[in-house]
């Protein structure tokens, strides 16, 4: 069975997803929509039909699922239009630029009985997936520290200016925020310190942050992230401690291939290398599986909303110089 997939948004990451979905033996991108006609001409769409009008795109094509890869503050409309037509949604992170849009997206998909899949690829990377599958052995989470340092990006565009997606903390750091929630539980309180204008002097949103979590289960964590690193040496590393285990996941940024896991009652730690598993092909495979076989995504709209809520709380905490209690 081949699932028919649409794609909205043909920016750099939209192009990557076009290729990833077309690599899948169980999916085919049959239509693409972007407001830029020149962009559509520049990209090899294969047999996919090109559209510049969103309504025409949805009404003239028969799709099982759609990829939403526009700038995040523009995710709501194509998600709502898909849901109203019974089309399942693969939404790139962050889910939206504000919590209100996240809630509206969740509501539209629930009312129309369609899947809302949030593309938190780290959940699908095998090192993190291995930890998640074995959480029952680890006991209560205690504390964690995570370094997630993006480098200076070449074209900041909508990531740093205006009232759209509110900077790199919302646009990129949600990956790390989400994986801490995934492995430690729901957050209760956030305290953040941020810097703005270090990388781009005209920026109105932070380009770097260090912040702490207090989780509802009593665990604590710290996360340092932003876009002030250098591509030549940028690495991510998560150290996470549980009552019965200690784990470390590390690798190049967004390439968390390595896992060291020590059960406290064992003499030696386990060493794992999952070379090539950055989670993207795995999440594409899982979305197609959800389309064809049913089931709940590993990252739902609720997860997407909570990552956005926490990212925005970091910014508010820094500006107000106080901890933010989460609902």
Secondary structure, DSSP 8 states (H G I E B T S, - for coil): --EEEEEE--SHHHHHHHHHHHHSTTEEEEEEE-S-HHHHHHS--TT-EEES-HHHHHHHS--SEEEE-S-GGGHHHHHHHHHHTT-EEEEESSS-SSHHHHHHHHHHHHHTT--EEEE-GGGGSHHHHHHHHTGGGT-SEEEEEEEEEEE--S--GGGTSTTSS-SHHHHTTHHHHHHHHHHH--EEEEEEEEE-SSS-TT-SS-SEEEEEEEETTS-EEEEEEEEEE-TTT-EEEEEEEESSEEEEEEEETTEEEEEEEEETTSSS-EEEE-TT--SHHHHHHHHHHHHHH----SS-HHHHHHHHHHHHHHHHHHHHTS-EE--
